[in-house]
Amino acid sequence: MSSSSLSVLSGIGAAVAGLAGEKVSKSGEIPGFDLAAILPALLGNSGGIAGSIVSAVAKSGILKNVNVAELAGTLLSMGKTASSAPVKKNKAGTVAELASAILSGSGKAADLGSIASLAASLAGSVKDKKGLTGIATQLGGALNSSGVNISAGSTTLKALDSVMGKDIKTDLFKAVLKGLV
C-alpha cells in the first residue's frame, strides 16, 4: 500500500513536471520535485508526530536513507484502481488517460517519463497558465474520483505554501492537490 502511495505521489510529480514543460530524466528523477520539502508539508509539519519526524529527517538530509514509501504511506489512501474502460479522445479524456497512467504506474523511471510525456502533450493543447492550472485541477479531480485522497485537506495546502516556492510548477502541483480535496 505505501509503495503504491509513493508511486502515485511520484506520478503526480512527473505529471506536473510534464505540464510545466520539463522532462523526467532516464533515472526517473523529477526536476524540482523535492520530496524532502514536500513530504513534511503534506504530512502536516506544523503539528503531529508523523509530520515532526519527517520534518526532522528531511532537515537532516538523510531522507534518501529512510524508507520514504513508509513515510508516504500515511499521506495517500488508495481506493479503486484505474479504470480499464475506453477513454474518449477529447481534453477531459486525455486528463482521464493521464490519471489512469498515474494510478497504474509503478514509480519506475520509464513510467514516470511516459507520464511526463503524456502531460506535456496535454499541456500543448492550452494557450496559457490558466489553462494549465485548469488541467491540473481536472487531474486532481480525476484522481479523486478514482479513490486517491490526500489527508489533511486545506491544512496540507497551507503547509505547502510555506515550503514550496512560487513558480508555475508549484502552482500546478497545488492545483492537482486542490482537485483531490
C-alpha positions as CSV (number, residue, x, y, z in Angstrom):
1,M,0.0,0.0,0.0
2,S,2.6,2.5,1.0
3,S,4.8,1.9,-2.1
4,S,1.8,2.4,-4.3
5,S,1.2,5.7,-2.4
6,L,4.7,6.8,-3.2
7,S,4.3,5.7,-6.9
8,V,1.1,7.9,-7.1
9,L,2.9,10.9,-5.5
10,S,5.8,10.4,-7.9
11,G,3.4,10.1,-10.8
12,I,1.7,13.4,-9.8
13,G,5.2,15.0,-9.7
14,A,6.0,13.7,-13.1
15,A,2.7,14.9,-14.5
16,V,3.3,18.4,-13.0
17,A,6.8,18.4,-14.5
18,G,5.4,17.5,-17.9
19,L,2.7,20.2,-17.7
20,A,5.4,22.7,-16.8
21,G,7.3,21.6,-19.9
22,E,10.1,19.7,-18.2
23,K,11.4,16.2,-18.9
24,V,11.9,13.4,-16.4
25,S,15.4,12.1,-16.6
26,K,16.2,8.5,-17.6
27,S,16.9,7.8,-13.9
28,G,13.4,8.8,-13.0
29,E,14.4,11.9,-11.2
30,I,11.8,14.6,-11.5
31,P,13.1,18.2,-11.9
32,G,12.1,20.4,-9.0
33,F,10.2,17.6,-7.2
34,D,11.9,17.7,-3.8
35,L,10.3,15.0,-1.6
36,A,12.4,16.3,1.3
37,A,10.4,19.6,1.2
38,I,7.1,18.2,0.1
39,L,6.5,15.2,2.3
40,P,6.8,17.0,5.7
41,A,4.3,19.6,4.5
42,L,1.9,17.0,3.2
43,L,2.1,15.1,6.4
44,G,1.5,18.2,8.4
45,N,4.8,19.6,9.5
46,S,3.2,22.2,11.7
47,G,1.8,19.6,14.1
48,G,1.6,15.9,14.8
49,I,4.3,13.3,15.5
50,A,4.5,12.0,11.9
51,G,5.0,15.5,10.5
52,S,7.6,16.4,13.1
53,I,9.6,13.2,12.5
54,V,9.5,13.6,8.7
55,S,10.4,17.3,9.0
56,A,13.4,16.4,11.2
57,V,14.5,13.7,8.9
58,A,14.2,16.0,5.9
59,K,16.2,18.7,7.5
60,S,18.9,16.2,8.5
61,G,19.5,15.4,4.8
62,I,19.2,11.6,5.3
63,L,15.8,11.3,3.6
64,K,17.4,9.1,0.9
65,N,18.4,6.6,3.6
66,V,15.0,6.1,5.1
67,N,12.0,4.2,3.7
68,V,10.2,7.1,2.0
69,A,7.5,4.8,0.9
70,E,6.6,4.1,4.6
71,L,6.6,7.8,5.3
72,A,4.4,8.5,2.3
73,G,2.0,5.6,3.2
74,T,0.1,7.8,5.6
75,L,-0.1,10.6,3.0
76,L,-2.3,8.9,0.4
77,S,-5.1,6.4,0.8
78,M,-5.8,4.3,-2.2
79,G,-9.3,3.3,-3.2
80,K,-10.4,2.0,-6.6
81,T,-7.7,1.2,-9.2
82,A,-7.6,2.9,-12.6
83,S,-10.5,2.1,-14.9
84,S,-9.8,0.0,-17.9
85,A,-12.8,1.4,-19.8
86,P,-12.0,3.1,-23.1
87,V,-11.3,6.8,-22.9
88,K,-12.7,9.4,-25.3
89,K,-10.0,11.4,-27.1
90,N,-11.1,14.9,-26.0
91,K,-9.4,17.1,-23.4
92,A,-11.2,15.5,-20.5
93,G,-10.5,12.1,-21.9
94,T,-6.8,12.9,-22.1
95,V,-6.9,14.1,-18.4
96,A,-8.5,10.7,-17.6
97,E,-5.8,8.9,-19.5
98,L,-3.2,10.8,-17.5
99,A,-4.9,9.9,-14.2
100,S,-5.0,6.3,-15.3
101,A,-1.3,6.3,-16.1
102,I,-0.5,7.8,-12.7
103,L,-2.7,5.2,-10.9
104,S,-1.3,2.2,-12.8
105,G,2.3,3.4,-12.8
106,S,5.0,1.6,-10.8
107,G,7.0,4.7,-10.0
108,K,9.9,3.5,-12.1
109,A,11.8,5.8,-14.4
110,A,10.1,4.6,-17.6
111,D,6.6,5.0,-16.2
112,L,7.4,8.5,-14.8
113,G,8.9,9.5,-18.2
114,S,5.8,8.4,-20.1
115,I,3.5,10.2,-17.6
116,A,5.6,13.4,-18.1
117,S,5.4,13.0,-21.9
118,L,1.6,12.5,-21.8
119,A,1.2,15.6,-19.5
120,A,3.5,17.6,-21.9
121,S,1.3,16.6,-24.8
122,L,-1.8,17.6,-22.9
123,A,-0.2,21.0,-21.9
124,G,0.4,21.7,-25.6
125,S,-3.4,21.9,-26.1
126,V,-3.8,25.0,-23.9
127,K,-2.5,28.6,-24.6
128,D,-1.9,30.0,-21.1
129,K,-1.1,29.4,-17.4
130,K,-4.8,29.5,-16.6
131,G,-5.4,26.6,-18.9
132,L,-2.6,24.6,-17.4
133,T,-3.9,25.2,-13.9
134,G,-7.4,24.1,-15.1
135,I,-5.9,20.8,-16.4
136,A,-4.0,20.2,-13.2
137,T,-7.2,20.7,-11.2
138,Q,-9.1,18.3,-13.5
139,L,-6.3,15.8,-13.0
140,G,-6.7,16.1,-9.2
141,G,-10.5,15.6,-9.6
142,A,-9.9,12.5,-11.9
143,L,-7.6,11.0,-9.3
144,N,-10.0,11.8,-6.5
145,S,-12.9,10.1,-8.4
146,S,-10.6,7.0,-8.8
147,G,-10.1,6.8,-5.0
148,V,-7.0,8.8,-4.2
149,N,-7.4,11.1,-1.2
150,I,-4.9,13.5,0.4
151,S,-5.1,13.6,4.2
152,A,-5.4,16.9,5.9
153,G,-7.0,18.9,3.1
154,S,-6.6,22.6,3.3
155,T,-4.0,22.3,6.1
156,T,-1.8,20.5,3.6
157,L,-2.2,23.3,1.0
158,K,-1.3,25.9,3.7
159,A,1.7,23.9,4.7
160,L,2.8,23.6,1.1
161,D,2.6,27.3,0.7
162,S,5.3,27.8,3.4
163,V,7.6,25.1,2.0
164,M,7.4,25.5,-1.8
165,G,8.5,28.5,-3.9
166,K,6.3,30.4,-6.2
167,D,6.6,29.2,-9.8
168,I,4.4,27.6,-12.4
169,K,5.3,24.0,-11.3
170,T,4.4,24.8,-7.7
171,D,1.1,26.3,-8.8
172,L,0.4,23.2,-10.9
173,F,1.2,20.8,-8.1
174,K,-1.0,22.7,-5.7
175,A,-3.8,22.8,-8.4
176,V,-3.6,18.9,-8.6
177,L,-3.9,18.7,-4.8
178,K,-6.8,21.2,-4.7
179,G,-8.6,18.8,-7.2
180,L,-8.0,16.0,-4.7
181,V,-9.5,17.6,-1.7
